[in-house]
Amino acid sequence: MQAHRNHPGWWAALVHRLSGLALAVFLPLHFLALGTALTGADALDRFLDLTASPLVKVAETGIVLALALHLALGLRVLHVEFLPRPERRTRAFVAGCFGISVAATLLFLLNLTA
């Protein structure tokens, strides 16, 4: 394993890109789902019945995690690019981004089960 792959910034950049890809895959599917509302209430109701499956709930949780990671790590990129001081605490900053993302996902799960 190469030395740069041990750096937390490398992992943060990788996860930021992968979460962006997950969101890019999700978005057309989301638009397709919203498009069922245009064909009528019955079509939308049938689609919403499909979303009650546990597999869809797991996928929803994954997309919430991807969205939270992409947001937090995107803010990290803005911090690195635009703030004048160098980032000295990369490991702590990346850990904070991951922690905030996991906390947001857990809040979503708590709301999902309520």
C-alpha positions in Angstrom: 0.0 0.0 0.0 1.3 3.4 -0.9 2.1 6.0 1.7 -0.4 8.6 0.4 -3.3 6.1 0.9 -2.6 6.3 4.7 -3.4 10.0 4.7 -6.9 10.8 6.0 -7.3 13.5 3.3 -6.9 10.8 0.6 -9.7 8.7 2.2 -11.9 11.8 2.6 -11.4 12.7 -1.1 -12.2 9.1 -2.1 -15.4 8.9 0.0 -16.5 12.3 -1.2 -16.2 11.1 -4.8 -17.9 7.8 -4.2 -20.8 9.5 -2.3 -21.1 11.9 -5.3 -21.4 8.9 -7.6 -24.1 7.3 -5.4 -26.1 10.6 -5.5 -25.7 10.8 -9.3 -27.1 7.2 -9.6 -29.9 8.0 -7.2 -31.1 11.3 -8.8 -32.5 9.9 -12.0 -34.3 7.1 -10.0 -35.8 9.8 -7.8 -37.0 11.8 -10.8 -38.5 8.6 -12.2 -40.4 8.1 -8.9 -41.6 11.6 -8.9 -42.8 11.2 -12.5 -45.2 8.5 -11.3 -47.2 11.3 -9.6 -47.8 12.8 -13.1 -49.6 9.7 -14.3 -52.1 9.7 -11.5 -52.7 9.1 -7.8 -53.1 5.3 -8.3 -49.6 5.0 -9.9 -48.1 7.0 -7.1 -49.8 4.9 -4.5 -48.6 1.7 -6.1 -45.0 3.1 -6.2 -45.2 4.2 -2.5 -46.4 0.7 -1.5 -43.2 -0.7 -3.0 -41.2 1.7 -0.8 -42.4 0.0 2.3 -40.0 -2.9 1.8 -37.1 -3.3 4.2 -34.6 -3.3 1.3 -35.8 0.1 0.2 -35.5 1.4 3.8 -31.9 0.2 3.9 -31.3 1.9 0.5 -32.9 5.1 1.8 -30.6 5.0 4.8 -27.6 4.5 2.5 -28.5 7.5 0.4 -29.0 9.7 3.5 -25.5 8.7 4.6 -24.1 9.4 1.1 -25.8 12.8 1.1 -24.5 13.7 4.6 -21.0 12.5 3.7 -21.0 14.4 0.5 -22.1 17.6 2.2 -19.7 17.4 5.1 -16.7 16.4 3.0 -17.6 19.1 0.4 -17.4 21.7 3.2 -14.0 20.2 4.0 -12.9 20.8 0.4 -14.1 24.4 0.6 -12.2 24.8 3.9 -9.0 23.5 2.4 -9.4 25.6 -0.8 -10.5 29.0 0.5 -9.4 29.5 4.0 -6.0 31.2 4.3 -4.6 29.0 7.1 -3.3 25.5 6.3 -5.3 22.6 7.6 -3.1 21.2 10.4 -5.6 18.9 12.0 -6.6 16.9 8.9 -7.3 13.7 10.9 -9.6 15.5 13.4 -11.4 17.4 10.7 -12.1 14.3 8.6 -13.2 12.4 11.7 -15.6 15.2 12.5 -17.0 15.1 9.0 -17.6 11.3 9.3 -19.0 11.7 12.8 -21.5 14.4 11.7 -22.6 12.3 8.8 -23.1 9.2 10.9 -25.0 11.3 13.5 -27.3 12.7 10.8 -27.9 9.2 9.5 -28.8 7.9 12.9 -31.2 10.8 13.4 -32.8 9.7 10.1 -33.1 6.1 11.3 -34.7 7.3 14.6 -37.3 9.2 12.6 -37.8 6.3 10.3 -38.6 3.8 13.0 -40.9 6.2 14.9 
